[in-house]
Structures are given as structure tokens and as C-alpha cells.
Amino acid sequence: MRLDRISGRRLATFILLVLASGLCVALVAVRISRTGTLEYRFLVWNLFLAWLPFVFALALYDGYRRGRGAVYLAGCGVLWLLFLPNAPYILTDFVHLSEPGAAPLWYDGATVAAFAFTGLVLGLGSLVLVQTVITAARGPAAGWAAGLGTLGLASVGIYLGRFVGVNSWDALVDPARVLAPFAEKLDESLVHTRFLAVTAVFTAFLVLAYLLLYTVAQPGLALEPRRPRR
């Protein structure tokens, strides 16, 4: 995908993502107002974290277009990669659904679904931007290799976040905490059934979702206006 193909739609995409995020926050605000509980306010924080990889991807994309230096681009790329798992991580927040609850289950389900959908689009949308840059710089093969490989790493990040309690910033301030699960015995961590299952399932799902999004995002599907019949 060429850089100039995606540029014209960035503003519209950004506005739609802001509107979707606003709807998510409104759903939580209504729940807090009607129930008097703060149970689901963590979703707002998770959505904020999901925005970070999209922001870093935009910075990388625009930096490449403007000819910024390698250090700047590498910094944006590293930060994007570190925070990328936060976007699809919201998909795991369905574990918080319970019945009975302070609000109807259908409302809580719709709320979590809205956050999960928005977070997923933010994450996959950021990958479209990053893959576009890599493709422009190194070619399509490198772009796809990096894109699909990144989804596998993001799935590992989802596992670390949900089951180990590791945060993205731990990789910067406390790397030992991130590496600790993999330093344990192999039969207790790296080849643990749950680790393999979670990573495989999320990798497969994210790859399929990304391929679908990438295909739909291609501008080649635009139709020419039809001429009226005489």
C-alpha cells in the first residue's frame, strides 16, 4: 500500500475512532450514573492505553513522510511495539461479565463489546500504518513479515497482561518482571498449555481480523459512477 493512498482518509478515520471512543466512555458514564458503582471504569483506562500504539504509529508514519531521522523513527517503532498489546488486550475484558450485576448483563456485554471493538480497530489500524511504512522502506515482503510477526508478539503480550499482570511500561522500568515468566522451568511457563493456547488462539484471530481489515482498507475496491441508461 503506497503512503499517499492512506493519507487522504486518516482524518476521517481519526474522527470516527474519537466518536467510537466517546460512545464507549458515555456507556460507562451512564452505568456509573444509574448504578452508583465504579466497576467498569477500568475500561476507560484500558481504552486510553489502546490509543497509545495508534498515536505512536501516526508519529512513525508522519515522521517517515517528513523525512525524520532514523533515531526518531526507531523510537516511535519501539514504543508502538511495546504498547500494541494494550489494544487487543481489551478483548479479554469479557471475563469481567457476571450475572447478576449492578447493571443488566446485556448492557455490560454491549459496553465491553464496544470497548473491545474500538481497541481492536485502534491496534489493527496502527499496524496498517506501520506496515505501510515498512513496505515503503523495505518492500512488501518485509512489510508482511513484520506485520504478521508483530501479531504473534502482541498475543504473547496479551497473555502476559491477563495472566501474569505485566504492563507495557514494565519493559522500560522493570524488564526483569517481563522476562521472569520465561526464566522459569519450561514445563511451568514457556510450553505451559495455557500459554500456548492463549497465544495460538489470539494470533489466529488477530491475523484473520487484520487480513480482513487490510483487504477492506484497500482503495482498489472503489467503483466508478454508473452512467444512467438511455
N, C-alpha and C positions, 0 to 999 in steps of 0.2 A: 504494500500500500504506500503510495507516494505521500510525502509530507503535505503537499498542497491539497490533497484530496480530503483530508480530515479537518483542515484548518477552518473551512467555512462553516462547519457545524459545531465547533467547540462551544461557542457562546450559547447556542440553543440547548446543547447537551448539559452545559453547566447550569443553566436556568432550571431545566427540568429536574436535575438532581437536587437543586436547592429546594424546589417545590416539594419533591418527594420527601426530603428530609424534614421540611416544615410540617408536612402531614404526619410524619412519624412522631415528631415532638408534640404536636397537637393531640394525638391519640393518648400519649402518656399524660399530658396536662389534664385532659378530660377525665381520665381514670383517677388521677390524684384528687381532682376537684370533687368527683362523685363518690369516691370511696374513703377519702381522707387518709389513704395509705400511700407509702412511697416505694412499694415493692418493685415496680418496673422502671424506676428512674435510672437504673444502671444501663438500660438500653440507650439512653441519650449519650452517655459517656462512650459506650461501645461504638455508637454511630460516629461520634467525633473522631475516634481512633480510626474508623474506616475511611474517613475523609483524608487522613494524612497521606496514605500512599497515592491517592489521586492528585493531591496538591504537589507532592514530590515528582510525580510523573509529568504533570503540567510544566513544572520548573525545568525538568530534564528536556522535555520536548521543545519548549520555547528557547532554552539555552542552546540546544543544538541548532535550531533555526537561526539564532542570532550569532552563532559562531563563538560561543563561550569556550573557555579553556577546558582542558581535559580534567583538571582537578575539580572544577565546579561540576562538570558532568558526572564524574565518578562519585562525588559526594552525594549528588541527587540520586544516583542509581543505588548506592548503598543504603541510604535512608529509605528509599522506596522499597527495596527488598526486605529490609528489617520490619517495616510496618505493614507490608502487604497482607500477612496472615490475619491482621485485625479485621479486614473487610469480610472475607468469607467466614470468619470465626462466629459472626452473629448467627449463622445458620444453626449453631449448636445451642443457642439460647432457647430453643424449643423445650429443652429439658426442664425449664422453669414453669412450664404449664402444669396446672393442677386443678382438680375439681373436688370439692367446692373451693372457690376463691372469693376474694373481695369483689371481683367483677365477674360477669358471665364468661364462661370458657370461650365462647365464640368471639367475644371482644378481645380477650387476651390473645387468642390464637391469631386473630387478624392483626393485632398490634405487633406481635413478634414477627409475623409474616411480612408486614410492611418494612420493618427494620431489616430483616434478613434479605429481602429483595433489594432494598436500597444499598445495603452494604455489599451485596454480591455484585451489583452493577458498578458500584464505585471501584471495587477491586478489579473486575474484568475490564472495565473501561480504562483503568490506569495501565493495565497490561497491553491493551491495544496501542496506547501512546508509546510505551516503552519499546514494544516490538517494532513499531513504525520507525523509531529512531535507529534501532539496531539494524533493521533491514536496510535503511538508507546508508548506514555507515559500513556494514559488513556483508550485506546481501541477504536474500530470503532464507537461505539455509540456516544461517546464524540466527536470524530473527526467530524462526520457528523453533530451533533447538533451545534458545534461551527462553522463549515464551512457554513452551510445554514443560521444560525442566523446572521453571520457576513455580509452576502449579504444583509439582511434586513437593518442592521445598515448602510451599505455603501450606500444604496438607500436613507436613511434619510440624509446622508452626501451630496449626490448629490443635494437634494432639498435645503439644507442649503447653499450650494455653489452657485447654479444657481439663486435662488430666494431671498435669504437673504444676500448673499455676505459674508458669513463666510468662513474663511480659516482654514486649518488644524492646523496651529500654534496658532490660536486664542484659541484653547482648552488648550494650555500651558501658553500663556501670557495674555489672556483675556477671561477666562472661562465664565464670565457673558455675553459676547456677543453671545456665543454659546447657552446659556440657555435662553436668553431673549425671543426668539420666542415662547418657550414653557411655559413661565411665563405669557403670555398674556391670554386673555379670550379664553376659549376653542373654541368658535364659530368663532374665528378670527385666530387661529393658528393650534392647535393640531388636530382638526377634520375639518379643512378647506378642502373644496373639492379638491383644487389643491394639497395640501399636501398629502392627501390620494391617489389621482390619480397618482401623480408622484411616490410616494413610492411604490404603488402596481404594477405599470407598470414596473418600473426598477427592483423591486425584482423578479417578474416573469421572466423577460428577463434574468437577471443575473443568476438566479437559473438554467434555461434551458441551457444557454450558458455554465455554469460551469459543469453541468452534462454531456454535450456533450464533453467538453474538458477533463474531468476526464475519461470518457469512452475511448476516443481516446488515452489518455496518458497511459492507462493500457498496460503493456507489454505482456499480455496474448494473444494478437492477432497476435503475430509473427508466421510466417509459417516456417515449416521445408523445406529445399531444396527438390525439387521433383527429384525423380530418373528418369533418361531417360528410355523411353520404349525400350524394345528389339524388 
